[in-house]
Amino acid sequence: MSEVVGAGASLPDKRRVAASFSRAASSYDAVAELQRTVGNALIERLPVGLEPGRWLDLGCGTGYFSRQLAQCFPQAEGVALDIAEGMLCHARPQGGAEAFIAGDAECLPLRAGCVDLIFSSLALQWCEDFPAVLREAKRVLRPGGVFAFSSLCSGTLQELRDSWQAVDGFTHVNRFRSRETYQRLCADSGLRSLELSVRPQVLHFAELRQLTHELKALGAHNLNPGRPGGLTGPARIRALIAAYEQFRTPSGLPATYQVIYGMLRKES
Ligand SMILES: C[S@@+](CC[C@H](N)C(=O)[O-])C[C@H]1O[C@@H](n2cnc3c(N)ncnc32)[C@H](O)[C@@H]1O
């Protein structure tokens, strides 16, 4: 694709994120129920009448939504981008986009003003520098272009965070930006905000290990610098299970996700 201008810089923690998602590429689709629901909701939120000449699926993962976008916009050229080579290897043979490229949302390997729609579902919570993501989105969008994203806010996996807190003081759950931070950063971005709303989504599990297994299969388990090293001993696991049981409802053990949907437009 002629718009590619070079690879984005990779920090060590990004390499860890990329490696974790690469490892998860083959298990991801089987456990991505929430990701499907959220991505579909994001597609439904796209402005009516939108007809992009070129779209970018930012943090495309296994490419499920690249294939959806290709169906929604059959005339458009699609670009699927992810930081994890393993995900791209999984997505590429399934098609959907004209180009599958490795890159970082904070430093896009794309020329200015080359896309009409940036679609990004549940990827940007992995980007520490969200102002850089917004700057890059503004740079690569054509005037009138739309940046549609879903991500996660603070309060996500609060039950797991609180349960670990009762066991020890380590950071076992990834940190998420607050809704207020998203609001402030989007307002400062120079892009016009068409929508910014938070919708809680609750999954239920019969057993805690189903949740932890799912997070691992998604590649979304804790990668924070404050995480404890080594194996988790049986006594601590028993304490964690007991703490999480306090949250049990008739539907099972809840896992709450605070999903933020953003729709921003680059003014002409
Ligand atoms: C939870 S998956 C979502 C995948 C896909 N959008 C979906 O909804 O099925 C998050 C994806 O974001 C990618 N990702 C994380 N940080 C990224 C970054 N800085 N730049 C580009 N992609 C990134 C991961 O490699 C992973 O494939």
The ligand as an SDF file (V2000), in Angstrom:
LIG
                    3D

 27 29  0  0  0  0  0  0  0  0999 V2000
   -8.9310   -7.0210   22.3190 C   0  0  0  0  0  0  0  0  0  0  0  0
   -8.1050   -7.0680   20.7650 S   0  0  0  0  0  0  0  0  0  0  0  0
   -9.3790   -6.3830   19.6900 C   0  0  0  0  0  0  0  0  0  0  0  0
   -9.2320   -6.8670   18.2770 C   0  0  0  0  0  0  0  0  0  0  0  0
  -10.3620   -6.4630   17.3230 C   0  0  0  0  0  0  0  0  0  0  0  0
  -10.4410   -5.0130   17.1740 N   0  0  0  0  0  0  0  0  0  0  0  0
  -11.6810   -7.0260   17.8040 C   0  0  0  0  0  0  0  0  0  0  0  0
  -12.5180   -6.2470   18.2520 O   0  0  0  0  0  0  0  0  0  0  0  0
  -11.8550   -8.2500   17.7130 O   0  0  0  0  0  0  0  0  0  0  0  0
   -6.9560   -5.7000   20.8840 C   0  0  0  0  0  0  0  0  0  0  0  0
   -5.9760   -5.6120   19.7220 C   0  0  0  0  0  0  0  0  0  0  0  0
   -5.2940   -4.3480   19.8030 O   0  0  0  0  0  0  0  0  0  0  0  0
   -3.9490   -4.5600   19.4050 C   0  0  0  0  0  0  0  0  0  0  0  0
   -3.1250   -3.4560   19.9270 N   0  0  0  0  0  0  0  0  0  0  0  0
   -2.7510   -3.2460   21.2100 C   0  0  0  0  0  0  0  0  0  0  0  0
   -1.9940   -2.1320   21.2890 N   0  0  0  0  0  0  0  0  0  0  0  0
   -1.9020   -1.6450   20.0400 C   0  0  0  0  0  0  0  0  0  0  0  0
   -1.2320   -0.5020   19.4690 C   0  0  0  0  0  0  0  0  0  0  0  0
   -0.5150    0.3440   20.2200 N   0  0  0  0  0  0  0  0  0  0  0  0
   -1.3470   -0.2940   18.1370 N   0  0  0  0  0  0  0  0  0  0  0  0
   -2.0590   -1.1500   17.3470 C   0  0  0  0  0  0  0  0  0  0  0  0
   -2.6960   -2.2510   17.8300 N   0  0  0  0  0  0  0  0  0  0  0  0
   -2.6200   -2.4730   19.1530 C   0  0  0  0  0  0  0  0  0  0  0  0
   -3.6180   -5.9220   19.9900 C   0  0  0  0  0  0  0  0  0  0  0  0
   -2.4820   -6.5020   19.3800 O   0  0  0  0  0  0  0  0  0  0  0  0
   -4.9110   -6.6880   19.7350 C   0  0  0  0  0  0  0  0  0  0  0  0
   -4.8960   -7.3700   18.5120 O   0  0  0  0  0  0  0  0  0  0  0  0
  1  2  1  0
  2  3  1  0
  2 10  1  0
  3  4  1  0
  4  5  1  0
  5  6  1  0
  5  7  1  0
  7  8  2  0
  7  9  1  0
 10 11  1  0
 11 12  1  0
 11 26  1  0
 12 13  1  0
 13 14  1  0
 13 24  1  0
 14 15  1  0
 14 23  1  0
 15 16  2  0
 16 17  1  0
 17 18  1  0
 17 23  2  0
 18 19  1  0
 18 20  2  0
 20 21  1  0
 21 22  2  0
 22 23  1  0
 24 25  1  0
 24 26  1  0
 26 27  1  0
M  CHG  2   2   1   9  -1
M  END
$$$$
